[in-house]
Amino acid sequence: MRYNYNVYTGIKKLKTKTSLVLTSLSLGLAGVVIAVALPLGAHAAGGFNVNGYNYGARIFSGPADGVDKTLDGTVWGDPTYANDHLVMKWNAAWDACNANGYDDPTYCAGAWVTNEWNGMLPGGSQWTEHVKIIWVGSAADNSPYWVDGGYSIWGNYEAIMDQGMAPGHVRYVAAFATPNGLGVAKQN
């Protein structure tokens, strides 16, 4: 026979399947209560900020309105996409490249970002898009980092995959480099 010993009361109780289920249930509910009782800002030090950025995890997730770091019902002044949902992910090299002038392979080689755009929401733009972008340097398609099949974006970067759906459910593919996995860029 198995017994539960209560350290507070000193009472020994027979441990049955029912008591195990109730104990598990009460521990589970206690976990929910603790999680709900935490202040909403408790995760802010290492979690998502009000705009949707989690810099520690290198993720943005939220309404596109927050991507420009201003919650004003627009994305860089345009209300068309503010209600869309956006998930961006990037690596440490992306941060290093942005901090060091966008064109130094020491910091930028291997930098990437992904954008997953969902405007298929009530009040959304009705666009969806999934884009993978890598750093290639200012030489663009003449760069040794260039992957065939992409297109140049922002001067020093290449979109190696860009596909989605336009309003009216029109599917499109704007770039499909081969290969198009992150980290596949040619190395010097």
C-alpha positions as CSV (number, residue, x, y, z in Angstrom):
1,M,0.0,0.0,0.0
2,R,1.1,3.5,-0.7
3,Y,0.6,6.4,1.7
4,N,0.6,10.1,1.4
5,Y,2.2,11.9,4.4
6,N,1.0,15.4,5.0
7,V,4.0,17.3,6.5
8,Y,1.7,20.0,7.9
9,T,-0.8,17.8,9.7
10,G,1.3,14.7,10.3
11,I,-1.6,12.6,8.9
12,K,-0.8,9.6,6.8
13,K,-3.5,8.8,4.2
14,L,-3.9,5.9,1.9
15,K,-2.9,6.9,-1.7
16,T,-5.6,5.7,-4.1
17,K,-6.1,6.3,-7.7
18,T,-8.8,8.9,-6.8
19,S,-6.5,10.8,-4.5
20,L,-3.7,10.7,-7.2
21,V,-6.1,12.2,-9.8
22,L,-7.3,14.8,-7.3
23,T,-3.7,15.7,-6.3
24,S,-2.7,16.0,-10.0
25,L,-5.8,18.1,-10.7
26,S,-5.2,20.4,-7.8
27,L,-1.5,20.8,-8.7
28,G,-2.5,21.6,-12.3
29,L,-5.1,24.2,-11.1
30,A,-2.5,25.7,-8.8
31,G,-0.2,26.1,-11.8
32,V,-2.9,27.9,-13.7
33,V,-3.7,30.1,-10.8
34,I,0.0,31.0,-10.4
35,A,0.3,31.7,-14.2
36,V,-2.8,33.9,-14.2
37,A,-1.8,35.7,-11.0
38,L,1.5,36.9,-12.4
39,P,1.4,40.5,-13.4
40,L,1.0,41.0,-17.2
41,G,4.3,43.0,-17.3
42,A,6.3,40.2,-15.5
43,H,7.5,38.8,-18.8
44,A,8.5,42.2,-20.3
45,A,12.1,42.1,-19.2
46,G,12.8,39.1,-21.4
47,G,9.5,38.7,-23.3
48,F,7.4,40.6,-25.8
49,N,7.1,44.3,-25.6
50,V,3.8,46.2,-26.3
51,N,4.7,46.5,-30.0
52,G,5.2,42.8,-30.4
53,Y,9.0,42.5,-30.3
54,N,10.9,40.0,-28.3
55,Y,14.5,41.0,-28.9
56,G,16.0,38.3,-26.7
57,A,14.3,35.6,-28.8
58,R,14.7,37.6,-32.0
59,I,11.0,37.4,-32.8
60,F,8.2,39.9,-33.7
61,S,4.7,38.5,-33.4
62,G,1.6,40.6,-33.4
63,P,-0.4,43.1,-35.4
64,A,1.7,44.6,-38.2
65,D,0.8,48.0,-36.6
66,G,3.5,47.4,-34.1
67,V,6.3,46.6,-36.5
68,D,7.2,50.3,-37.0
69,K,7.3,50.6,-33.2
70,T,4.4,53.0,-33.1
71,L,0.9,51.7,-32.2
72,D,-1.1,54.2,-34.3
73,G,-3.3,52.1,-36.6
74,T,-0.8,52.3,-39.4
75,V,2.3,50.6,-40.7
76,W,4.8,53.4,-41.5
77,G,1.9,55.7,-42.1
78,D,-0.3,53.3,-44.2
79,P,-3.5,51.9,-42.5
80,T,-3.9,49.2,-45.2
81,Y,-1.9,46.6,-43.3
82,A,-2.2,47.6,-39.7
83,N,-4.7,44.8,-38.8
84,D,-2.7,42.1,-40.5
85,H,-0.7,39.7,-38.3
86,L,3.1,39.4,-38.8
87,V,5.6,37.0,-37.5
88,M,9.3,37.9,-38.1
89,K,12.3,35.9,-37.0
90,W,15.9,36.8,-37.4
91,N,19.3,35.5,-36.3
92,A,22.2,37.1,-34.3
93,A,24.1,37.9,-37.5
94,W,21.1,40.0,-38.6
95,D,21.4,42.1,-35.4
96,A,25.2,42.3,-35.8
97,C,24.9,43.4,-39.5
98,N,22.3,46.1,-38.6
99,A,24.6,47.4,-35.9
100,N,27.7,47.5,-38.1
101,G,26.7,49.3,-41.4
102,Y,25.0,46.5,-43.4
103,D,28.0,45.7,-45.7
104,D,30.7,44.0,-43.6
105,P,30.9,40.2,-44.2
106,T,32.6,39.9,-40.8
107,Y,29.2,40.8,-39.2
108,C,26.8,40.2,-42.0
109,A,27.6,36.9,-43.6
110,G,24.9,34.4,-42.8
111,A,22.4,37.1,-41.7
112,W,18.8,36.3,-42.4
113,V,15.2,37.3,-41.5
114,T,11.8,35.7,-42.3
115,N,8.5,37.4,-42.6
116,E,5.2,35.5,-42.3
117,W,2.4,37.9,-43.1
118,N,-1.3,37.1,-42.6
119,G,-3.9,39.6,-43.8
120,M,-6.7,37.0,-44.0
121,L,-8.3,38.4,-40.8
122,P,-11.4,40.5,-40.3
123,G,-10.3,44.1,-41.3
124,G,-7.1,42.7,-42.8
125,S,-5.6,43.5,-46.2
126,Q,-6.4,40.0,-47.5
127,W,-2.7,39.4,-48.5
128,T,-0.6,36.6,-47.2
129,E,3.1,36.4,-47.8
130,H,6.1,34.3,-46.6
131,V,9.5,35.8,-47.4
132,K,13.0,34.6,-46.6
133,I,15.7,37.3,-46.8
134,I,19.5,36.8,-46.6
135,W,22.4,39.3,-46.6
136,V,24.4,39.3,-49.8
137,G,26.3,42.6,-49.6
138,S,26.2,45.7,-51.7
139,A,27.3,43.8,-54.9
140,A,23.7,42.4,-54.9
141,D,23.5,39.7,-57.7
142,N,27.2,40.0,-58.4
143,S,27.9,39.0,-54.7
144,P,29.6,35.7,-54.0
145,Y,26.7,35.2,-51.5
146,W,24.0,35.6,-54.1
147,V,21.7,32.6,-54.7
148,D,20.1,32.2,-58.2
149,G,16.4,32.8,-58.3
150,G,16.0,35.6,-55.7
151,Y,15.6,39.3,-56.1
152,S,17.5,42.2,-54.5
153,I,15.9,44.1,-51.7
154,W,17.1,47.0,-49.5
155,G,20.4,47.2,-51.4
156,N,22.4,44.6,-49.4
157,Y,19.9,41.7,-49.2
158,E,18.3,39.1,-51.3
159,A,14.7,37.7,-51.0
160,I,15.4,34.0,-51.7
161,M,11.8,33.0,-51.3
162,D,8.7,35.2,-51.6
163,Q,5.3,33.5,-52.1
164,G,1.8,34.1,-50.9
165,M,-1.8,35.0,-51.9
166,A,-3.1,38.3,-53.1
167,P,-6.7,39.5,-52.6
168,G,-9.2,37.4,-54.5
169,H,-7.2,34.2,-53.6
170,V,-4.7,34.7,-56.4
171,R,-1.6,32.7,-55.5
172,Y,1.8,34.1,-56.5
173,V,5.5,33.2,-56.3
174,A,7.8,36.3,-56.6
175,A,11.1,34.5,-55.8
176,F,12.1,30.9,-55.4
177,A,15.9,30.6,-55.2
178,T,17.4,27.1,-55.4
179,P,18.2,26.2,-52.7
180,N,16.2,28.6,-50.6
181,G,16.9,27.4,-47.0
182,L,18.4,29.8,-44.5
183,G,22.1,29.5,-44.3
184,V,22.5,28.3,-47.9
185,A,24.1,31.5,-49.3
186,K,27.4,30.9,-51.0
187,Q,30.4,31.4,-48.7
188,N,33.6,33.2,-49.8
